[in-house]
Amino acid sequence: MRRTLSCTALLIAAALLTSCGHREAEKPITLPPTPALSVRAHWGVAKSPYLRAFDGPSTDGKVVFLLRAGDILEITAKSGYTDQVRAERDYWYHVIFEKSEGWVFGAGLDLYESRERAENASRLLTNG
C-alpha cells in the first residue's frame, strides 16, 4: 500500500512538473489590414481685425501672437468642448501661423477644407 501511494505521488508530481514546463508555441496574431489614415489639413482665415492666439485653449492663458483679418492659419487640432467668450460660443482651435503655434477661439475664424479656398477667402476679405 505504501509503495502504491509513493508511486502515485511520484506520477502526480511528474505530471505536474511536465505540464507546467510544456507550453504550446505562441501563435502570431494576424490583424486585418487597415486603410491608411487620411490626414487632411484644415485651414482658417482670421476674420477679426486683431485676433489673439493663446498658449492654451483659454483666454486666461498668455497671448503668444496676434493675427490680422485675412491671415491664413493651418488648423492642427480642435478642443473637445465649446467655450463661451463674451457672447459667442465656439470651439478652440490649435493653429500654426508663420512657424508660431497657439490656440484661437473659433468665433474669430472662418474655416476651410483646403488652403486654396482659404487663400481665396483671404483675398476677398482683404481686398473688400
Contacts in CASP RR format, 6 or more apart in sequence:
PFRMAT RR
TARGET T0000
AUTHOR 0000-0000-0000
METHOD contacts of the structure
MODEL  1
MRRTLSCTALLIAAALLTSCGHREAEKPITLPPTPALSVRAHWGVAKSPY
LRAFDGPSTDGKVVFLLRAGDILEITAKSGYTDQVRAERDYWYHVIFEKS
EGWVFGAGLDLYESRERAENASRLLTNG
40 113 0 8 1.000
41 74 0 8 1.000
41 75 0 8 1.000
41 76 0 8 1.000
41 115 0 8 1.000
42 74 0 8 1.000
42 75 0 8 1.000
42 111 0 8 1.000
42 112 0 8 1.000
42 113 0 8 1.000
43 72 0 8 1.000
43 73 0 8 1.000
43 74 0 8 1.000
43 75 0 8 1.000
43 111 0 8 1.000
43 112 0 8 1.000
43 113 0 8 1.000
43 114 0 8 1.000
43 115 0 8 1.000
43 117 0 8 1.000
43 118 0 8 1.000
44 72 0 8 1.000
44 73 0 8 1.000
44 74 0 8 1.000
44 75 0 8 1.000
44 93 0 8 1.000
44 95 0 8 1.000
44 109 0 8 1.000
44 110 0 8 1.000
44 111 0 8 1.000
44 112 0 8 1.000
44 118 0 8 1.000
45 70 0 8 1.000
45 71 0 8 1.000
45 72 0 8 1.000
45 73 0 8 1.000
45 109 0 8 1.000
45 110 0 8 1.000
45 112 0 8 1.000
45 118 0 8 1.000
45 121 0 8 1.000
45 122 0 8 1.000
45 125 0 8 1.000
46 67 0 8 1.000
46 68 0 8 1.000
46 69 0 8 1.000
46 70 0 8 1.000
46 71 0 8 1.000
46 73 0 8 1.000
46 104 0 8 1.000
46 108 0 8 1.000
46 109 0 8 1.000
47 69 0 8 1.000
47 70 0 8 1.000
47 108 0 8 1.000
47 109 0 8 1.000
47 110 0 8 1.000
47 125 0 8 1.000
48 67 0 8 1.000
48 69 0 8 1.000
48 108 0 8 1.000
49 68 0 8 1.000
49 69 0 8 1.000
50 66 0 8 1.000
50 67 0 8 1.000
50 68 0 8 1.000
51 66 0 8 1.000
51 67 0 8 1.000
51 68 0 8 1.000
51 69 0 8 1.000
51 71 0 8 1.000
51 104 0 8 1.000
51 108 0 8 1.000
51 109 0 8 1.000
52 63 0 8 1.000
52 66 0 8 1.000
52 67 0 8 1.000
52 104 0 8 1.000
53 63 0 8 1.000
53 64 0 8 1.000
53 65 0 8 1.000
53 66 0 8 1.000
53 67 0 8 1.000
53 95 0 8 1.000
53 97 0 8 1.000
53 100 0 8 1.000
53 102 0 8 1.000
53 103 0 8 1.000
53 104 0 8 1.000
54 61 0 8 1.000
54 62 0 8 1.000
54 63 0 8 1.000
54 64 0 8 1.000
54 102 0 8 1.000
54 103 0 8 1.000
54 104 0 8 1.000
55 61 0 8 1.000
55 62 0 8 1.000
55 63 0 8 1.000
55 64 0 8 1.000
55 102 0 8 1.000
55 103 0 8 1.000
56 92 0 8 1.000
56 102 0 8 1.000
56 103 0 8 1.000
57 79 0 8 1.000
57 83 0 8 1.000
57 92 0 8 1.000
57 94 0 8 1.000
57 103 0 8 1.000
58 83 0 8 1.000
58 92 0 8 1.000
58 103 0 8 1.000
59 85 0 8 1.000
59 105 0 8 1.000
64 100 0 8 1.000
64 101 0 8 1.000
64 102 0 8 1.000
65 97 0 8 1.000
65 100 0 8 1.000
65 102 0 8 1.000
67 73 0 8 1.000
67 97 0 8 1.000
67 104 0 8 1.000
69 125 0 8 1.000
69 126 0 8 1.000
70 121 0 8 1.000
70 122 0 8 1.000
70 125 0 8 1.000
70 126 0 8 1.000
71 97 0 8 1.000
71 122 0 8 1.000
72 97 0 8 1.000
72 115 0 8 1.000
72 118 0 8 1.000
72 119 0 8 1.000
72 122 0 8 1.000
73 93 0 8 1.000
73 95 0 8 1.000
73 96 0 8 1.000
73 97 0 8 1.000
73 104 0 8 1.000
73 109 0 8 1.000
74 95 0 8 1.000
74 96 0 8 1.000
74 97 0 8 1.000
74 115 0 8 1.000
75 93 0 8 1.000
75 94 0 8 1.000
75 95 0 8 1.000
75 111 0 8 1.000
76 94 0 8 1.000
76 95 0 8 1.000
76 96 0 8 1.000
76 101 0 8 1.000
77 93 0 8 1.000
77 94 0 8 1.000
78 91 0 8 1.000
78 92 0 8 1.000
78 93 0 8 1.000
78 94 0 8 1.000
79 91 0 8 1.000
79 92 0 8 1.000
79 93 0 8 1.000
79 103 0 8 1.000
80 91 0 8 1.000
81 91 0 8 1.000
82 89 0 8 1.000
82 90 0 8 1.000
82 91 0 8 1.000
83 89 0 8 1.000
83 90 0 8 1.000
83 91 0 8 1.000
83 92 0 8 1.000
83 105 0 8 1.000
85 105 0 8 1.000
85 107 0 8 1.000
88 105 0 8 1.000
88 107 0 8 1.000
90 105 0 8 1.000
90 106 0 8 1.000
90 107 0 8 1.000
90 108 0 8 1.000
91 106 0 8 1.000
92 103 0 8 1.000
92 104 0 8 1.000
92 105 0 8 1.000
92 106 0 8 1.000
93 103 0 8 1.000
93 104 0 8 1.000
93 105 0 8 1.000
93 106 0 8 1.000
93 109 0 8 1.000
94 101 0 8 1.000
94 102 0 8 1.000
94 103 0 8 1.000
95 101 0 8 1.000
95 102 0 8 1.000
95 103 0 8 1.000
95 104 0 8 1.000
96 102 0 8 1.000
110 121 0 8 1.000
112 118 0 8 1.000
112 121 0 8 1.000
END
